Amino acid sequence: MKWRIYYADGTTFDDTQGELEDAPGLGVIVIVQKHPDSREGSYLQHRADYYIWADHRWWACDLFRLWQYWFVQKYNHSKVSLAGETIHNELYTRIVKAAKEDKDFYG
């Protein structure tokens, strides 16, 4: 497994369930992923308005970076972007904690 997306509704989606394009596009809270250099372990992308797939990993970004991604930059792969969601602090903390304790990445 390379990455897992955690959503505001409590669901997850990872690369074993489908392609990048199959991931639900709204309600992202946090993405946990293996570092491309496997010696570095895993890390989280969160606290962002948008997330984009570039250079073989997910990146958190703002609206300006999202526009660059879609309208300026060229990639040799499909472009995929996801939108984050603002939720209550208690729920946000619970979802991020689950991502930080994900045994597929930190076990």
KASULSUL-V104630 format. One record per helix or strand of 3 or more residues. SS is the DSSP state (H for helix, E for strand). FROM is the first residue (numbers start at 0). TO is the last residue. If there is no record, write none. Layout:
ss->SS from->FROM to->TO
ss->SS from->FROM to->TO
//
This chain:
ss->E from->2 to->6
ss->E from->11 to->13
ss->H from->19 to->21
ss->E from->27 to->33
ss->H from->37 to->39
ss->E from->41 to->45
ss->E from->49 to->53
ss->E from->56 to->60
ss->H from->62 to->70
ss->E from->80 to->83
ss->H from->88 to->99
ss->H from->102 to->105
//
